[in-house]
Amino acid sequence: MTHLQPSARVPALWAAAYGPRHTRAVSRAARCLLRLRAFARDLALADHVPFGGY
């Protein structure tokens, strides 16, 4: 049985999303990409719920 790792941060996106040196547009786009990445990961893991998820 494999151990599922907690969602890892993408350092470049994280810095762009929450760093002080980026414009609002860049920060907003990076946050959207981080949310999209988290959603895609959750969707991919949805099939791997023990006992069929019922």
C-alpha positions in Angstrom: 0.0 0.0 0.0 1.4 3.4 -0.9 1.4 6.4 1.3 -0.3 9.4 -0.3 1.8 12.5 0.1 0.1 15.8 1.2 -0.2 18.2 -1.7 3.2 19.7 -2.4 3.6 23.3 -3.2 4.9 24.4 -6.5 7.6 26.9 -5.4 7.6 29.1 -8.5 3.8 29.4 -8.4 3.6 29.8 -4.7 6.2 32.7 -4.8 4.4 34.3 -7.7 1.0 34.0 -6.0 1.9 35.2 -2.5 5.2 37.1 -3.0 5.4 40.8 -2.5 7.2 41.6 -5.8 4.6 40.6 -8.3 1.8 42.6 -9.9 -1.8 41.8 -9.0 -2.5 40.2 -12.4 0.5 37.8 -12.0 -0.5 37.0 -8.4 -4.1 36.3 -9.4 -3.1 34.1 -12.3 -0.7 32.1 -10.1 -3.4 31.6 -7.5 -5.8 30.4 -10.1 -3.2 27.9 -11.4 -2.6 26.7 -7.9 -6.3 26.1 -7.4 -6.5 24.4 -10.7 -3.6 22.1 -9.8 -5.2 21.2 -6.5 -8.5 20.5 -8.2 -6.9 18.2 -10.8 -5.0 16.4 -8.1 -8.1 15.8 -6.0 -10.0 14.7 -9.1 -7.2 12.2 -10.0 -7.2 10.8 -6.4 -11.0 10.5 -6.3 -10.8 7.0 -7.9 -8.4 5.8 -5.2 -10.8 6.1 -2.2 -10.8 2.9 -0.2 -13.8 0.6 -0.5 -15.0 2.2 -3.7 -16.0 5.5 -2.0 -19.5 4.3 -1.2 
